[in-house]
Amino acid sequence: MQSIILKANALHKSGYNCAQSVVAAFEDELNIDKNLALNMSVGFGGGMGRMQEKCGAVTGAFMVLGVYNGKKFTDNISLKNESYSMIQRFDQKFTSIHQSTNCMELLKWDIKTAEGFQSAKDKGLFESVCDKCIADAIRIVDELINE
C-alpha cells in the first residue's frame, strides 16, 4: 500500500489531479492501462471539474473500487451491489477522518477561479490537504479490499 501512496503522490506532484493520481496509482494492482486511467479520471479533479463538489481523491477511489469489483463479479447486479456497499463504507470512513468529502470544505478555499487556484497553490494547500486526502483514500481502499 505504501508504494501505491508514493506513486500517487509522485503523480500528484507532477501535475495530475487528485482523482487521476489515485486511479493511476493502482495501474499495476488492478492491471489497468495508465493512460486510460488518467484520461477517464481527468474530469474529476478539483471536486469534479474544479466545481469543488466531491473530492477528487474520493471519486478516484470510487473508480478504483468499481474496477476492483468488476474483476470479481461477472454479473452487473453483484457488481453494482458490492460497489455501492464499498463506496458507502468508504464515504463513512473518509468522512470520519476529514469530516467531509466536499473539496471546498476540505480545502477551505475557493479554487474555481484562476486567481483562487493560484492562491491555493501558493499557500501549499494542494500538498498539505490534497496529498493527505489522496493517501487516506488509498488506505481506505486497501482496507475495504482486504476486509
C-alpha positions as CSV (number, residue, x, y, z in Angstrom):
1,M,0.0,0.0,0.0
2,Q,2.8,2.4,0.8
3,S,4.2,2.0,-2.7
4,I,0.8,3.0,-4.1
5,I,0.7,6.1,-1.9
6,L,4.2,7.1,-3.0
7,K,3.2,6.5,-6.7
8,A,0.0,8.6,-6.2
9,N,1.9,11.4,-4.5
10,A,4.5,11.5,-7.3
11,L,1.7,11.7,-9.9
12,H,0.1,14.5,-8.0
13,K,3.3,16.4,-7.6
14,S,4.0,16.0,-11.4
15,G,0.7,17.8,-12.2
16,Y,-2.0,15.2,-12.2
17,N,-5.1,15.9,-10.2
18,C,-6.3,14.0,-7.1
19,A,-8.6,11.7,-9.0
20,Q,-6.0,10.9,-11.7
21,S,-3.4,10.3,-9.0
22,V,-5.5,7.8,-7.1
23,V,-6.7,5.8,-10.1
24,A,-3.4,5.7,-12.0
25,A,-1.5,4.6,-8.8
26,F,-3.5,1.4,-8.9
27,E,-2.5,0.5,-12.5
28,D,-0.3,-2.5,-11.6
29,E,-2.5,-3.8,-8.8
30,L,-5.7,-3.8,-10.9
31,N,-4.0,-4.3,-14.3
32,I,-5.4,-1.2,-15.8
33,D,-4.0,0.9,-18.6
34,K,-2.4,4.0,-17.1
35,N,-3.4,6.3,-20.0
36,L,-7.0,5.1,-19.8
37,A,-6.9,5.7,-16.0
38,L,-5.5,9.2,-16.4
39,N,-8.0,10.1,-19.2
40,M,-11.1,8.7,-17.6
41,S,-10.4,10.4,-14.3
42,V,-9.2,13.8,-15.6
43,G,-12.6,15.5,-15.2
44,F,-13.0,14.6,-11.5
45,G,-10.2,16.7,-10.2
46,G,-10.9,19.9,-8.1
47,G,-14.1,18.4,-6.8
48,M,-15.4,17.3,-10.3
49,G,-14.3,19.7,-13.0
50,R,-13.0,22.2,-10.4
51,M,-16.6,22.8,-9.2
52,Q,-15.4,21.8,-5.7
53,E,-18.0,19.2,-5.1
54,K,-17.0,15.6,-4.2
55,C,-13.2,15.4,-3.6
56,G,-11.2,14.0,-6.5
57,A,-9.3,11.6,-4.2
58,V,-12.7,10.3,-3.2
59,T,-14.1,9.9,-6.7
60,G,-10.8,8.4,-7.8
61,A,-11.2,5.8,-5.0
62,F,-14.8,5.1,-6.2
63,M,-13.5,4.4,-9.7
64,V,-10.8,2.0,-8.2
65,L,-13.4,0.2,-6.2
66,G,-15.6,-0.2,-9.4
67,V,-12.6,-1.7,-11.3
68,Y,-11.7,-4.0,-8.4
69,N,-15.3,-5.3,-8.2
70,G,-15.5,-5.6,-12.0
71,K,-12.7,-8.1,-11.8
72,K,-14.6,-10.1,-9.1
73,F,-18.1,-10.2,-10.5
74,T,-19.3,-11.1,-13.9
75,D,-22.9,-10.1,-13.4
76,N,-23.9,-6.4,-13.2
77,I,-26.3,-6.8,-10.2
78,S,-23.5,-8.2,-8.0
79,L,-21.0,-5.7,-9.4
80,K,-23.3,-2.8,-8.6
81,N,-24.4,-4.1,-5.2
82,E,-20.9,-4.7,-3.9
83,S,-19.5,-1.5,-5.4
84,Y,-22.3,0.6,-3.8
85,S,-21.7,-1.1,-0.5
86,M,-18.0,-0.5,-0.6
87,I,-18.4,3.1,-1.8
88,Q,-20.8,3.8,1.1
89,R,-18.4,2.3,3.6
90,F,-15.5,4.3,2.0
91,D,-17.6,7.5,2.3
92,Q,-18.2,6.9,6.0
93,K,-14.5,6.1,6.7
94,F,-13.2,9.1,4.8
95,T,-15.8,11.4,6.5
96,S,-14.8,10.2,9.9
97,I,-11.2,11.2,9.2
98,H,-11.8,14.5,7.3
99,Q,-15.4,15.5,8.4
100,S,-16.4,15.9,4.8
101,T,-15.9,14.6,1.2
102,N,-16.5,18.0,-0.3
103,C,-13.5,19.7,-1.9
104,M,-14.5,23.2,-0.9
105,E,-14.9,22.1,2.7
106,L,-11.6,20.1,2.7
107,L,-9.5,22.9,1.2
108,K,-11.4,25.7,3.0
109,W,-10.5,27.7,-0.1
110,D,-12.3,28.6,-3.4
111,I,-10.3,27.3,-6.4
112,K,-13.0,27.9,-9.0
113,T,-11.2,31.0,-10.4
114,A,-7.7,31.1,-11.8
115,E,-6.8,33.6,-9.0
116,G,-8.2,31.3,-6.3
117,F,-6.5,28.3,-7.8
118,Q,-3.1,30.1,-7.9
119,S,-3.6,31.4,-4.4
120,A,-4.3,27.9,-3.0
121,K,-1.2,26.6,-4.9
122,D,0.9,29.4,-3.4
123,K,-0.4,28.6,0.1
124,G,0.6,24.9,-0.4
125,L,-3.0,23.7,0.1
126,F,-2.6,21.0,-2.6
127,E,0.3,19.5,-0.8
128,S,-1.0,19.9,2.8
129,V,-4.6,19.0,2.2
130,C,-4.8,17.0,-1.1
131,D,-1.8,14.8,-0.5
132,K,-3.3,13.7,2.8
133,C,-6.7,13.1,1.2
134,I,-5.0,11.0,-1.5
135,A,-3.1,8.9,1.0
136,D,-6.1,8.4,3.2
137,A,-8.3,7.4,0.2
138,I,-5.7,4.8,-0.8
139,R,-5.5,3.4,2.7
140,I,-9.3,3.1,2.9
141,V,-9.5,1.4,-0.5
142,D,-6.8,-1.0,0.8
143,E,-8.8,-1.7,4.0
144,L,-12.0,-2.3,2.0
145,I,-10.4,-4.6,-0.5
146,N,-8.7,-6.6,2.3
147,E,-11.8,-6.9,4.6
